[in-house]
Amino acid sequence: MGQTLHTHAAPGILGIEPYTPGMPIDELQRRLGVKSAIKLASNENPLGMSPKVRAALAEAVASQNLALYPDGSGHRLKQKLARMFDIAPERITLGNGSNDILEFLARVYAGPGRAVMFSEYAFAVYPLAAQAQSAESVVVPARPAEDPMPYGHDMAAFARVLRGRPDVALVFVANPNNPTGTWLEPQAIEDFLRQVPPDVIVALDEAYFEYQDPALRPDTRRWLDQFPNLLVARTFSKVYGLAGLRVGYAFSHPDVADLLNRVRQPFNNNSLALLAAEVALDDQAHVAQSVELNARERARLTRELRALGLGVLPSQANFVTVDFHRDAQPIHQGLLERGVIVRPMGSYGLPNFLRVTVGTVAENDRFLGALKEVLRG
Ligand SMILES: *Cc1c(COP(=O)(O)O)cnc(C)c1O
């Protein structure tokens, strides 16, 4: 039966290995009967959304007519983003999460004979988006384990590989990268952009942009004028704490935005999500508080994990990726049994690693306590 039902399925779809998300707290409670679990597995903001957003949502649920379709153009949110980043509104595309935008890109630019390039150990959605379009994935070797930016993107290698692959139509660059947390010098990205043919789209995925040290953030505003083939994708899922509502956005040349809009569902952002994103942009104090907590706790986690003899990759994001120098699966399991959900990295080809989202002080203490128990055996 399975074979018959596969007969006319798109060939690319049959090759997809589904994305494995971080385990929801409910599922751990169901599976292991663990009470009061914490989740440090999906890089969500441990402070949650801004209290102002929460209040605006409650107000909207009480007063708005949600029987009406949302504003399919996302006019108000685009106006706000345009003002905040000094970008023309026609250069903005809104997505149901920035994943939505990554998929638009693949649908528009990738396909049989139109390959997609990205780094080894990059975000898992890139190969999925390519595969769904039956496009070949060209995986660029990452930096070696001994590099100062271990497992990070190697932009010189991107340029070299691209020269030999004229079929590449779309390049994904994650900065900072997930699942490694590593980042790129702005100059390395710019040098690469100068070497990319003008008809190859480069998608710079900045999901962790706000967590980056401002001194390390590239001037993408300038690049967008200089490189019409550049797209910059960002999200409200991470520092803005709106992962459950699904809003992402991209800046690009208006012609690229126009193409992305042709494959976008007309109402891909719901009314409450649009409102939440608008209000969230107005509460930069919440963003600053979240970034400050993250920087402090990321440094503490790094210190304490290294003191346990573990490797910690350099991170400019809201997570740390930990090298246990042995199979990390039993450690993952031990943490689950103690109600701490982190992310195993086996599916990324890093079986000795776990990725741990930086939580609140109490959550990080609980993780460290559980980990010490597990390591004692
Ligand atoms: C989390 C993440 C995204 C965005 O996810 P959405 O929730 O769909 O906005 C995109 N890229 C990377 C590298 C991420 O880690």
PDBQT file of the ligand as one rigid body, heavy atoms in Angstrom, charges set to zero:
ROOT
HETATM    1  C1  LIG A 401      15.326  29.597  14.961  1.00  0.00    +0.000 C 
HETATM    2  C2  LIG A 401      15.955  29.805  13.644  1.00  0.00    +0.000 A 
HETATM    3  C3  LIG A 401      15.240  30.340  12.571  1.00  0.00    +0.000 A 
HETATM    4  C4  LIG A 401      13.862  30.858  12.648  1.00  0.00    +0.000 C 
HETATM    5  O1  LIG A 401      12.870  30.144  13.057  1.00  0.00    +0.000 OA
HETATM    6  P1  LIG A 401      11.397  30.730  12.948  1.00  0.00    +0.000 P 
HETATM    7  O2  LIG A 401      10.800  30.394  14.245  1.00  0.00    +0.000 OA
HETATM    8  O3  LIG A 401      10.791  30.031  11.793  1.00  0.00    +0.000 OA
HETATM    9  O4  LIG A 401      11.479  32.202  12.700  1.00  0.00    +0.000 OA
HETATM   10  C5  LIG A 401      15.881  30.553  11.371  1.00  0.00    +0.000 A 
HETATM   11  N1  LIG A 401      17.176  30.262  11.218  1.00  0.00    +0.000 NA
HETATM   12  C6  LIG A 401      17.893  29.770  12.223  1.00  0.00    +0.000 A 
HETATM   13  C7  LIG A 401      19.337  29.519  11.998  1.00  0.00    +0.000 C 
HETATM   14  C8  LIG A 401      17.319  29.519  13.457  1.00  0.00    +0.000 A 
HETATM   15  O5  LIG A 401      18.043  29.005  14.440  1.00  0.00    +0.000 OA
ENDROOT
TORSDOF 0
